[in-house]
Amino acid sequence: QDRRVREAAPFMAYGEFTGLAPMSTCGVWPVPPTTTPHEISVTGLPPILVVSTTNDPATPYQAGVDLARQLGGTLVTFEGTQHTV
């Protein structure tokens, strides 16, 4: 599977845009992406910290912004190009 992921999405290779993050198939998932964010409604949570990377190749930065807002959490913005920090 690792070979297929690297062929389909070479940007997912270790040491390039993902740094040392685990390999992920999110970038080659066989379902079209949606721009509609999930709406989350929860109560009674402890303080939440959301970390979002500005140029994540697999997860849009805005998704982290939206998640922090919906959870009433705090957003930490990481300037980078990898998936995960």
N, CA, C and O atoms as a CHARMM CRD file, in Angstrom:
* protein
*
  340
    1    1 GLN  N      0.82400  -1.18700   0.00000 PROA 1      0.00000
    2    1 GLN  CA     0.00000   0.00000   0.00000 PROA 1      0.00000
    3    1 GLN  C      0.87300   1.25700   0.00000 PROA 1      0.00000
    4    1 GLN  O      0.53000   2.24700  -0.64700 PROA 1      0.00000
    5    2 ASP  N      1.98500   1.22500   0.71200 PROA 2      0.00000
    6    2 ASP  CA     2.86900   2.38600   0.76400 PROA 2      0.00000
    7    2 ASP  C      3.30600   2.79500  -0.63900 PROA 2      0.00000
    8    2 ASP  O      3.32800   3.98400  -0.95400 PROA 2      0.00000
    9    3 ARG  N      3.65200   1.82900  -1.48100 PROA 3      0.00000
   10    3 ARG  CA     4.08900   2.11900  -2.85000 PROA 3      0.00000
   11    3 ARG  C      2.96200   2.78400  -3.63400 PROA 3      0.00000
   12    3 ARG  O      3.19800   3.74800  -4.36200 PROA 3      0.00000
   13    4 ARG  N      1.73700   2.27400  -3.49000 PROA 4      0.00000
   14    4 ARG  CA     0.59700   2.84200  -4.21900 PROA 4      0.00000
   15    4 ARG  C      0.31400   4.27600  -3.77200 PROA 4      0.00000
   16    4 ARG  O      0.00300   5.13900  -4.59300 PROA 4      0.00000
   17    5 VAL  N      0.42400   4.52200  -2.47700 PROA 5      0.00000
   18    5 VAL  CA     0.21200   5.88300  -1.97700 PROA 5      0.00000
   19    5 VAL  C      1.26000   6.81500  -2.55800 PROA 5      0.00000
   20    5 VAL  O      0.92800   7.91000  -3.01300 PROA 5      0.00000
   21    6 ARG  N      2.51700   6.40200  -2.55000 PROA 6      0.00000
   22    6 ARG  CA     3.59600   7.25400  -3.08200 PROA 6      0.00000
   23    6 ARG  C      3.43000   7.52100  -4.57400 PROA 6      0.00000
   24    6 ARG  O      3.73600   8.61800  -5.04100 PROA 6      0.00000
   25    7 GLU  N      2.94700   6.52800  -5.33000 PROA 7      0.00000
   26    7 GLU  CA     2.73500   6.72700  -6.76600 PROA 7      0.00000
   27    7 GLU  C      1.56600   7.67700  -7.02500 PROA 7      0.00000
   28    7 GLU  O      1.65000   8.55300  -7.88500 PROA 7      0.00000
   29    8 ALA  N      0.48200   7.49900  -6.27900 PROA 8      0.00000
   30    8 ALA  CA    -0.70800   8.32300  -6.48300 PROA 8      0.00000
   31    8 ALA  C     -0.53900   9.73200  -5.93400 PROA 8      0.00000
   32    8 ALA  O     -1.11300  10.68100  -6.46800 PROA 8      0.00000
   33    9 ALA  N      0.24300   9.87000  -4.87200 PROA 9      0.00000
   34    9 ALA  CA     0.40300  11.16900  -4.21200 PROA 9      0.00000
   35    9 ALA  C      1.83100  11.31400  -3.70500 PROA 9      0.00000
   36    9 ALA  O      2.08000  11.17300  -2.50800 PROA 9      0.00000
   37   10 PRO  N      2.77700  11.59700  -4.61000 PROA 10     0.00000
   38   10 PRO  CA     4.17500  11.67900  -4.18700 PROA 10     0.00000
   39   10 PRO  C      4.44000  12.73900  -3.12300 PROA 10     0.00000
   40   10 PRO  O      5.43600  12.65500  -2.40500 PROA 10     0.00000
   41   11 PHE  N      3.56100  13.73700  -3.01400 PROA 11     0.00000
   42   11 PHE  CA     3.73900  14.75900  -1.97600 PROA 11     0.00000
   43   11 PHE  C      3.54900  14.19400  -0.57800 PROA 11     0.00000
   44   11 PHE  O      3.86800  14.86600   0.40300 PROA 11     0.00000
   45   12 MET  N      3.03000  12.95500  -0.46300 PROA 12     0.00000
   46   12 MET  CA     2.82600  12.33900   0.84100 PROA 12     0.00000
   47   12 MET  C      4.07700  11.62000   1.34400 PROA 12     0.00000
   48   12 MET  O      4.07300  11.07500   2.44700 PROA 12     0.00000
   49   13 ALA  N      5.14600  11.61200   0.54900 PROA 13     0.00000
   50   13 ALA  CA     6.35600  10.88200   0.92600 PROA 13     0.00000
   51   13 ALA  C      7.02400  11.52400   2.13700 PROA 13     0.00000
   52   13 ALA  O      6.97000  12.74000   2.31700 PROA 13     0.00000
   53   14 TYR  N      7.64600  10.70000   2.95500 PROA 14     0.00000
   54   14 TYR  CA     8.37100  11.20600   4.12000 PROA 14     0.00000
   55   14 TYR  C      9.44300  12.19500   3.68100 PROA 14     0.00000
   56   14 TYR  O     10.09500  12.00200   2.65500 PROA 14     0.00000
   57   15 GLY  N      9.62000  13.24800   4.45800 PROA 15     0.00000
   58   15 GLY  CA    10.70300  14.18000   4.21400 PROA 15     0.00000
   59   15 GLY  C     10.41400  15.23400   3.17100 PROA 15     0.00000
   60   15 GLY  O     11.23100  16.13300   2.97200 PROA 15     0.00000
   61   16 GLU  N      9.28200  15.15500   2.50000 PROA 16     0.00000
   62   16 GLU  CA     8.94500  16.19700   1.53700 PROA 16     0.00000
   63   16 GLU  C      7.98500  17.15600   2.22700 PROA 16     0.00000
   64   16 GLU  O      8.41200  17.92400   3.08900 PROA 16     0.00000
   65   17 PHE  N      6.71900  17.13700   1.88100 PROA 17     0.00000
   66   17 PHE  CA     5.78000  18.06200   2.49200 PROA 17     0.00000
   67   17 PHE  C      5.22800  17.56500   3.81400 PROA 17     0.00000
   68   17 PHE  O      4.67000  18.35500   4.57600 PROA 17     0.00000
   69   18 THR  N      5.36700  16.28600   4.10900 PROA 18     0.00000
   70   18 THR  CA     4.78100  15.77200   5.33900 PROA 18     0.00000
   71   18 THR  C      5.76600  15.69400   6.48200 PROA 18     0.00000
   72   18 THR  O      5.38800  15.29300   7.58300 PROA 18     0.00000
   73   19 GLY  N      7.01600  16.06400   6.26300 PROA 19     0.00000
   74   19 GLY  CA     7.99800  15.94300   7.32900 PROA 19     0.00000
   75   19 GLY  C      8.09300  14.49400   7.76000 PROA 19     0.00000
   76   19 GLY  O      8.25300  13.61300   6.91600 PROA 19     0.00000
   77   20 LEU  N      8.00000  14.22900   9.02900 PROA 20     0.00000
   78   20 LEU  CA     8.06100  12.85900   9.52800 PROA 20     0.00000
   79   20 LEU  C      6.68500  12.36000   9.95600 PROA 20     0.00000
   80   20 LEU  O      6.57900  11.41300  10.73500 PROA 20     0.00000
   81   21 ALA  N      5.63100  12.99800   9.44600 PROA 21     0.00000
   82   21 ALA  CA     4.27300  12.57300   9.78500 PROA 21     0.00000
   83   21 ALA  C      3.99300  11.19900   9.19300 PROA 21     0.00000
   84   21 ALA  O      4.57300  10.83900   8.16900 PROA 21     0.00000
   85   22 PRO  N      3.11800  10.43400   9.81900 PROA 22     0.00000
   86   22 PRO  CA     2.77300   9.11600   9.29100 PROA 22     0.00000
   87   22 PRO  C      2.17000   9.21600   7.89500 PROA 22     0.00000
   88   22 PRO  O      1.51900  10.20600   7.56200 PROA 22     0.00000
   89   23 MET  N      2.39000   8.19500   7.08900 PROA 23     0.00000
   90   23 MET  CA     1.77700   8.15400   5.76400 PROA 23     0.00000
   91   23 MET  C      0.26500   8.16100   5.93400 PROA 23     0.00000
   92   23 MET  O     -0.26400   7.55600   6.86600 PROA 23     0.00000
   93   24 SER  N     -0.41200   8.83300   5.05100 PROA 24     0.00000
   94   24 SER  CA    -1.85700   8.94000   5.14400 PROA 24     0.00000
   95   24 SER  C     -2.47400   8.77600   3.76800 PROA 24     0.00000
   96   24 SER  O     -1.94000   9.27100   2.77500 PROA 24     0.00000
   97   25 THR  N     -3.57300   8.09300   3.71300 PROA 25     0.00000
   98   25 THR  CA    -4.26900   7.92600   2.44300 PROA 25     0.00000
   99   25 THR  C     -5.32400   9.00400   2.22600 PROA 25     0.00000
  100   25 THR  O     -6.05000   8.95800   1.23300 PROA 25     0.00000
  101   26 CYS  N     -5.42500   9.96800   3.13100 PROA 26     0.00000
  102   26 CYS  CA    -6.44600  11.00900   2.99400 PROA 26     0.00000
  103   26 CYS  C     -6.34100  11.73500   1.65600 PROA 26     0.00000
  104   26 CYS  O     -7.35800  12.03700   1.03100 PROA 26     0.00000
  105   27 GLY  N     -5.11600  12.01500   1.21700 PROA 27     0.00000
  106   27 GLY  CA    -4.91200  12.75500  -0.01800 PROA 27     0.00000
  107   27 GLY  C     -5.33600  11.99600  -1.25800 PROA 27     0.00000
  108   27 GLY  O     -5.58000  12.61300  -2.29500 PROA 27     0.00000
  109   28 VAL  N     -5.43100  10.69100  -1.18700 PROA 28     0.00000
  110   28 VAL  CA    -5.82100   9.88400  -2.34900 PROA 28     0.00000
  111   28 VAL  C     -7.12900   9.14200  -2.09100 PROA 28     0.00000
  112   28 VAL  O     -7.43500   8.16400  -2.77300 PROA 28     0.00000
  113   29 TRP  N     -7.89300   9.59900  -1.11700 PROA 29     0.00000
  114   29 TRP  CA    -9.16600   8.96400  -0.78300 PROA 29     0.00000
  115   29 TRP  C    -10.07400   9.01700  -2.01400 PROA 29     0.00000
  116   29 TRP  O    -10.19700  10.07800  -2.62600 PROA 29     0.00000
  117   30 PRO  N    -10.71800   7.89800  -2.40000 PROA 30     0.00000
  118   30 PRO  CA   -11.48000   7.84300  -3.65300 PROA 30     0.00000
  119   30 PRO  C    -12.87400   8.48100  -3.57300 PROA 30     0.00000
  120   30 PRO  O    -13.82400   7.96600  -4.16300 PROA 30     0.00000
  121   31 VAL  N    -12.99500   9.57600  -2.86200 PROA 31     0.00000
  122   31 VAL  CA   -14.26500  10.28500  -2.73100 PROA 31     0.00000
  123   31 VAL  C    -13.97900  11.76300  -2.97100 PROA 31     0.00000
  124   31 VAL  O    -13.00500  12.29300  -2.43600 PROA 31     0.00000
  125   32 PRO  N    -14.80400  12.43500  -3.76000 PROA 32     0.00000
  126   32 PRO  CA   -14.53700  13.85300  -3.99800 PROA 32     0.00000
  127   32 PRO  C    -14.63000  14.66500  -2.70700 PROA 32     0.00000
  128   32 PRO  O    -15.47300  14.38300  -1.85600 PROA 32     0.00000
  129   33 PRO  N    -13.76500  15.67600  -2.55600 PROA 33     0.00000
  130   33 PRO  CA   -13.81400  16.50300  -1.35000 PROA 33     0.00000
  131   33 PRO  C    -15.06600  17.37500  -1.34400 PROA 33     0.00000
  132   33 PRO  O    -15.68500  17.61500  -2.38000 PROA 33     0.00000
  133   34 THR  N    -15.41000  17.82800  -0.18300 PROA 34     0.00000
  134   34 THR  CA   -16.53200  18.75000  -0.04400 PROA 34     0.00000
  135   34 THR  C    -16.02400  20.01700   0.62600 PROA 34     0.00000
  136   34 THR  O    -15.11600  19.97000   1.45600 PROA 34     0.00000
  137   35 THR  N    -16.60300  21.12400   0.26900 PROA 35     0.00000
  138   35 THR  CA   -16.19500  22.38200   0.90200 PROA 35     0.00000
  139   35 THR  C    -17.14600  22.74800   2.03400 PROA 35     0.00000
  140   35 THR  O    -16.98100  23.78400   2.67900 PROA 35     0.00000
  141   36 THR  N    -18.13000  21.90500   2.27300 PROA 36     0.00000
  142   36 THR  CA   -19.08000  22.16000   3.34400 PROA 36     0.00000
  143   36 THR  C    -18.52300  21.63000   4.65800 PROA 36     0.00000
  144   36 THR  O    -18.35000  20.42000   4.80100 PROA 36     0.00000
  145   37 PRO  N    -18.23500  22.50600   5.62300 PROA 37     0.00000
  146   37 PRO  CA   -17.69200  22.01100   6.89300 PROA 37     0.00000
  147   37 PRO  C    -18.75700  21.27800   7.70000 PROA 37     0.00000
  148   37 PRO  O    -19.94600  21.58900   7.61700 PROA 37     0.00000
  149   38 HSD  N    -18.31800  20.32300   8.46300 PROA 38     0.00000
  150   38 HSD  CA   -19.22600  19.63500   9.37800 PROA 38     0.00000
  151   38 HSD  C    -19.59100  20.61300  10.48500 PROA 38     0.00000
  152   38 HSD  O    -18.74500  21.38100  10.94200 PROA 38     0.00000
  153   39 GLU  N    -20.82200  20.58900  10.90900 PROA 39     0.00000
  154   39 GLU  CA   -21.25000  21.43000  12.02200 PROA 39     0.00000
  155   39 GLU  C    -21.24800  20.58700  13.29100 PROA 39     0.00000
  156   39 GLU  O    -21.88000  19.53300  13.34600 PROA 39     0.00000
  157   40 ILE  N    -20.54700  21.05000  14.29100 PROA 40     0.00000
  158   40 ILE  CA   -20.42000  20.32900  15.54600 PROA 40     0.00000
  159   40 ILE  C    -21.13700  21.11500  16.62800 PROA 40     0.00000
  160   40 ILE  O    -20.95000  22.32500  16.75700 PROA 40     0.00000
  161   41 SER  N    -21.94700  20.43100  17.39500 PROA 41     0.00000
  162   41 SER  CA   -22.66500  21.07700  18.48800 PROA 41     0.00000
  163   41 SER  C    -22.52400  20.20500  19.72800 PROA 41     0.00000
  164   41 SER  O    -23.14800  19.14900  19.82800 PROA 41     0.00000
  165   42 VAL  N    -21.70900  20.64900  20.66000 PROA 42     0.00000
  166   42 VAL  CA   -21.48100  19.88600  21.88700 PROA 42     0.00000
  167   42 VAL  C    -21.47700  20.83600  23.08100 PROA 42     0.00000
  168   42 VAL  O    -21.22500  22.03300  22.94100 PROA 42     0.00000
  169   43 THR  N    -21.75700  20.28400  24.24400 PROA 43     0.00000
  170   43 THR  CA   -21.72200  21.08200  25.46500 PROA 43     0.00000
  171   43 THR  C    -20.93100  20.33100  26.52300 PROA 43     0.00000
  172   43 THR  O    -20.76100  19.11400  26.44600 PROA 43     0.00000
  173   44 GLY  N    -20.45400  21.07300  27.50600 PROA 44     0.00000
  174   44 GLY  CA   -19.77500  20.46100  28.63900 PROA 44     0.00000
  175   44 GLY  C    -18.36300  19.98900  28.37200 PROA 44     0.00000
  176   44 GLY  O    -17.84100  19.15500  29.11200 PROA 44     0.00000
  177   45 LEU  N    -17.73200  20.50500  27.32800 PROA 45     0.00000
  178   45 LEU  CA   -16.36300  20.09300  27.02600 PROA 45     0.00000
  179   45 LEU  C    -15.35600  20.83500  27.89600 PROA 45     0.00000
  180   45 LEU  O    -15.60300  21.97000  28.30600 PROA 45     0.00000
  181   46 PRO  N    -14.22600  20.20000  28.17700 PROA 46     0.00000
  182   46 PRO  CA   -13.12900  20.93900  28.80300 PROA 46     0.00000
  183   46 PRO  C    -12.53500  21.87600  27.75600 PROA 46     0.00000
  184   46 PRO  O    -12.92000  21.79700  26.58900 PROA 46     0.00000
  185   47 PRO  N    -11.61700  22.75400  28.12800 PROA 47     0.00000
  186   47 PRO  CA   -10.98700  23.62800  27.13500 PROA 47     0.00000
  187   47 PRO  C    -10.35000  22.80000  26.01200 PROA 47     0.00000
  188   47 PRO  O     -9.67800  21.80000  26.26600 PROA 47     0.00000
  189   48 ILE  N    -10.57200  23.23100  24.77900 PROA 48     0.00000
  190   48 ILE  CA   -10.09600  22.51400  23.59700 PROA 48     0.00000
  191   48 ILE  C     -9.02700  23.34400  22.90100 PROA 48     0.00000
  192   48 ILE  O     -9.18000  24.55400  22.73200 PROA 48     0.00000
  193   49 LEU  N     -7.94900  22.68700  22.50100 PROA 49     0.00000
  194   49 LEU  CA    -6.89200  23.32000  21.71700 PROA 49     0.00000
  195   49 LEU  C     -6.87600  22.66500  20.34500 PROA 49     0.00000
  196   49 LEU  O     -6.72500  21.44800  20.23600 PROA 49     0.00000
  197   50 VAL  N     -7.03200  23.46800  19.29700 PROA 50     0.00000
  198   50 VAL  CA    -7.00500  22.98400  17.92100 PROA 50     0.00000
  199   50 VAL  C     -5.74900  23.53200  17.26300 PROA 50     0.00000
  200   50 VAL  O     -5.47500  24.72900  17.34400 PROA 50     0.00000
  201   51 VAL  N     -4.98400  22.66100  16.61200 PROA 51     0.00000
  202   51 VAL  CA    -3.78700  23.07100  15.87700 PROA 51     0.00000
  203   51 VAL  C     -4.06800  22.85600  14.40000 PROA 51     0.00000
  204   51 VAL  O     -4.47700  21.76700  13.99800 PROA 51     0.00000
  205   52 SER  N     -3.85100  23.88900  13.58600 PROA 52     0.00000
  206   52 SER  CA    -4.08400  23.78300  12.14900 PROA 52     0.00000
  207   52 SER  C     -2.88900  24.36600  11.40900 PROA 52     0.00000
  208   52 SER  O     -2.37100  25.42000  11.77900 PROA 52     0.00000
  209   53 THR  N     -2.45700  23.67100  10.36100 PROA 53     0.00000
  210   53 THR  CA    -1.29200  24.07800   9.56900 PROA 53     0.00000
  211   53 THR  C     -1.75500  24.86200   8.34400 PROA 53     0.00000
  212   53 THR  O     -2.70600  24.46500   7.67100 PROA 53     0.00000
  213   54 THR  N     -1.08200  25.97200   8.05800 PROA 54     0.00000
  214   54 THR  CA    -1.52700  26.88600   7.00700 PROA 54     0.00000
  215   54 THR  C     -1.55800  26.27300   5.61400 PROA 54     0.00000
  216   54 THR  O     -2.46400  26.58900   4.84200 PROA 54     0.00000
  217   55 ASN  N     -0.62900  25.43000   5.26400 PROA 55     0.00000
  218   55 ASN  CA    -0.56900  24.86800   3.91200 PROA 55     0.00000
  219   55 ASN  C     -0.56300  23.34500   3.93700 PROA 55     0.00000
  220   55 ASN  O      0.15600  22.70800   3.16700 PROA 55     0.00000
  221   56 ASP  N     -1.36000  22.77000   4.81800 PROA 56     0.00000
  222   56 ASP  CA    -1.49000  21.31800   4.92500 PROA 56     0.00000
  223   56 ASP  C     -1.98800  20.77700   3.58300 PROA 56     0.00000
  224   56 ASP  O     -3.01200  21.24400   3.08400 PROA 56     0.00000
  225   57 PRO  N     -1.28400  19.79600   2.98100 PROA 57     0.00000
  226   57 PRO  CA    -1.70800  19.28400   1.67900 PROA 57     0.00000
  227   57 PRO  C     -2.97300  18.43900   1.73800 PROA 57     0.00000
  228   57 PRO  O     -3.57300  18.17400   0.69600 PROA 57     0.00000
  229   58 ALA  N     -3.39600  18.01000   2.91800 PROA 58     0.00000
  230   58 ALA  CA    -4.55300  17.11900   3.02100 PROA 58     0.00000
  231   58 ALA  C     -5.74500  17.74100   3.74200 PROA 58     0.00000
  232   58 ALA  O     -6.88600  17.37800   3.45800 PROA 58     0.00000
  233   59 THR  N     -5.51000  18.66600   4.66400 PROA 59     0.00000
  234   59 THR  CA    -6.59800  19.25500   5.44500 PROA 59     0.00000
  235   59 THR  C     -6.52900  20.77500   5.32900 PROA 59     0.00000
  236   59 THR  O     -5.54400  21.37500   5.76000 PROA 59     0.00000
  237   60 PRO  N     -7.53800  21.40300   4.76400 PROA 60     0.00000
  238   60 PRO  CA    -7.50000  22.86000   4.61900 PROA 60     0.00000
  239   60 PRO  C     -7.38200  23.56600   5.97100 PROA 60     0.00000
  240   60 PRO  O     -7.98900  23.15000   6.95800 PROA 60     0.00000
  241   61 TYR  N     -6.60300  24.62200   5.99800 PROA 61     0.00000
  242   61 TYR  CA    -6.42800  25.41300   7.21400 PROA 61     0.00000
  243   61 TYR  C     -7.77600  25.87600   7.76700 PROA 61     0.00000
  244   61 TYR  O     -7.99700  25.85900   8.97800 PROA 61     0.00000
  245   62 GLN  N     -8.66900  26.28500   6.87600 PROA 62     0.00000
  246   62 GLN  CA    -9.97100  26.79200   7.30400 PROA 62     0.00000
  247   62 GLN  C    -10.74700  25.75700   8.10900 PROA 62     0.00000
  248   62 GLN  O    -11.56500  26.12600   8.95200 PROA 62     0.00000
  249   63 ALA  N    -10.50900  24.47400   7.86900 PROA 63     0.00000
  250   63 ALA  CA   -11.18500  23.42800   8.64700 PROA 63     0.00000
  251   63 ALA  C    -10.81300  23.53700  10.12600 PROA 63     0.00000
  252   63 ALA  O    -11.66300  23.34300  10.99600 PROA 63     0.00000
  253   64 GLY  N     -9.55900  23.84300  10.41000 PROA 64     0.00000
  254   64 GLY  CA    -9.13400  24.03200  11.79600 PROA 64     0.00000
  255   64 GLY  C     -9.74900  25.27200  12.41500 PROA 64     0.00000
  256   64 GLY  O    -10.14800  25.26900  13.58000 PROA 64     0.00000
  257   65 VAL  N     -9.82200  26.33500  11.62300 PROA 65     0.00000
  258   65 VAL  CA   -10.44600  27.57500  12.09100 PROA 65     0.00000
  259   65 VAL  C    -11.90700  27.30800  12.45300 PROA 65     0.00000
  260   65 VAL  O    -12.38100  27.71500  13.51300 PROA 65     0.00000
  261   66 ASP  N    -12.60900  26.61700  11.55400 PROA 66     0.00000
  262   66 ASP  CA   -14.02700  26.31600  11.78900 PROA 66     0.00000
  263   66 ASP  C    -14.21300  25.41500  13.00400 PROA 66     0.00000
  264   66 ASP  O    -15.12200  25.63000  13.80600 PROA 66     0.00000
  265   67 LEU  N    -13.35400  24.40800  13.14000 PROA 67     0.00000
  266   67 LEU  CA   -13.46900  23.47800  14.26400 PROA 67     0.00000
  267   67 LEU  C    -13.27200  24.20200  15.59800 PROA 67     0.00000
  268   67 LEU  O    -14.03900  23.99700  16.53900 PROA 67     0.00000
  269   68 ALA  N    -12.24800  25.04400  15.67300 PROA 68     0.00000
  270   68 ALA  CA   -11.99700  25.78700  16.91300 PROA 68     0.00000
  271   68 ALA  C    -13.19000  26.66800  17.26800 PROA 68     0.00000
  272   68 ALA  O    -13.57800  26.76300  18.43200 PROA 68     0.00000
  273   69 ARG  N    -13.76500  27.30700  16.25900 PROA 69     0.00000
  274   69 ARG  CA   -14.93400  28.16900  16.49800 PROA 69     0.00000
  275   69 ARG  C    -16.11300  27.34700  17.00100 PROA 69     0.00000
  276   69 ARG  O    -16.76200  27.72400  17.97600 PROA 69     0.00000
  277   70 GLN  N    -16.39300  26.22800  16.34300 PROA 70     0.00000
  278   70 GLN  CA   -17.54900  25.41000  16.71500 PROA 70     0.00000
  279   70 GLN  C    -17.40200  24.79500  18.10400 PROA 70     0.00000
  280   70 GLN  O    -18.39600  24.60300  18.80400 PROA 70     0.00000
  281   71 LEU  N    -16.18100  24.49000  18.50300 PROA 71     0.00000
  282   71 LEU  CA   -15.95100  23.88800  19.81500 PROA 71     0.00000
  283   71 LEU  C    -15.75600  24.93000  20.90900 PROA 71     0.00000
  284   71 LEU  O    -15.66200  24.59100  22.08900 PROA 71     0.00000
  285   72 GLY  N    -15.69600  26.20200  20.51100 PROA 72     0.00000
  286   72 GLY  CA   -15.41300  27.24300  21.48900 PROA 72     0.00000
  287   72 GLY  C    -13.99600  27.11600  22.01800 PROA 72     0.00000
  288   72 GLY  O    -13.70900  27.47100  23.16100 PROA 72     0.00000
  289   73 GLY  N    -13.11100  26.59900  21.16300 PROA 73     0.00000
  290   73 GLY  CA   -11.73800  26.33100  21.57100 PROA 73     0.00000
  291   73 GLY  C    -10.77100  27.41800  21.16000 PROA 73     0.00000
  292   73 GLY  O    -11.16000  28.46600  20.64500 PROA 73     0.00000
  293   74 THR  N     -9.51200  27.14600  21.39800 PROA 74     0.00000
  294   74 THR  CA    -8.42200  28.04500  21.04400 PROA 74     0.00000
  295   74 THR  C     -7.69700  27.46800  19.84400 PROA 74     0.00000
  296   74 THR  O     -7.42200  26.26800  19.80000 PROA 74     0.00000
  297   75 LEU  N     -7.38400  28.31000  18.86900 PROA 75     0.00000
  298   75 LEU  CA    -6.69300  27.88100  17.66000 PROA 75     0.00000
  299   75 LEU  C     -5.22300  28.25900  17.73000 PROA 75     0.00000
  300   75 LEU  O     -4.88400  29.40900  18.00900 PROA 75     0.00000
  301   76 VAL  N     -4.35200  27.29300  17.47900 PROA 76     0.00000
  302   76 VAL  CA    -2.92800  27.54700  17.28900 PROA 76     0.00000
  303   76 VAL  C     -2.66200  27.35600  15.80600 PROA 76     0.00000
  304   76 VAL  O     -2.93600  26.29100  15.25300 PROA 76     0.00000
  305   77 THR  N     -2.12700  28.39200  15.15700 PROA 77     0.00000
  306   77 THR  CA    -1.81300  28.32400  13.73600 PROA 77     0.00000
  307   77 THR  C     -0.34800  27.97900  13.57100 PROA 77     0.00000
  308   77 THR  O      0.52200  28.64800  14.12800 PROA 77     0.00000
  309   78 PHE  N     -0.07400  26.92900  12.80200 PROA 78     0.00000
  310   78 PHE  CA     1.29700  26.52600  12.50300 PROA 78     0.00000
  311   78 PHE  C      1.57100  26.86700  11.05500 PROA 78     0.00000
  312   78 PHE  O      0.88000  26.38600  10.15800 PROA 78     0.00000
  313   79 GLU  N      2.58400  27.70000  10.82100 PROA 79     0.00000
  314   79 GLU  CA     2.98000  28.05400   9.46200 PROA 79     0.00000
  315   79 GLU  C      3.82300  26.91800   8.91000 PROA 79     0.00000
  316   79 GLU  O      4.94800  26.70500   9.36300 PROA 79     0.00000
  317   80 GLY  N      3.29700  26.18900   7.93900 PROA 80     0.00000
  318   80 GLY  CA     4.03900  25.06400   7.39100 PROA 80     0.00000
  319   80 GLY  C      3.33700  24.43800   6.21000 PROA 80     0.00000
  320   80 GLY  O      2.28000  24.90100   5.78100 PROA 80     0.00000
  321   81 THR  N      3.94000  23.36600   5.68000 PROA 81     0.00000
  322   81 THR  CA     3.40900  22.68400   4.50400 PROA 81     0.00000
  323   81 THR  C      3.17600  21.20500   4.74500 PROA 81     0.00000
  324   81 THR  O      2.91300  20.46400   3.79800 PROA 81     0.00000
  325   82 GLN  N      3.26600  20.75800   5.98800 PROA 82     0.00000
  326   82 GLN  CA     3.09800  19.33300   6.25800 PROA 82     0.00000
  327   82 GLN  C      1.71100  19.03300   6.81300 PROA 82     0.00000
  328   82 GLN  O      0.98800  19.92300   7.26000 PROA 82     0.00000
  329   83 HSD  N      1.36300  17.74300   6.76800 PROA 83     0.00000
  330   83 HSD  CA     0.10200  17.28400   7.35300 PROA 83     0.00000
  331   83 HSD  C      0.41600  16.83400   8.76500 PROA 83     0.00000
  332   83 HSD  O      1.17500  15.88200   8.95000 PROA 83     0.00000
  333   84 THR  N     -0.12700  17.46700   9.72600 PROA 84     0.00000
  334   84 THR  CA     0.12200  17.31500  11.16000 PROA 84     0.00000
  335   84 THR  C      1.36200  18.09100  11.56000 PROA 84     0.00000
  336   84 THR  O      2.16400  18.48700  10.71500 PROA 84     0.00000
  337   85 VAL  N      1.50500  18.30000  12.83800 PROA 85     0.00000
  338   85 VAL  CA     2.63700  19.08500  13.34700 PROA 85     0.00000
  339   85 VAL  C      3.53900  18.19100  14.15800 PROA 85     0.00000
  340   85 VAL  O      4.55500  18.65000  14.68000 PROA 85     0.00000
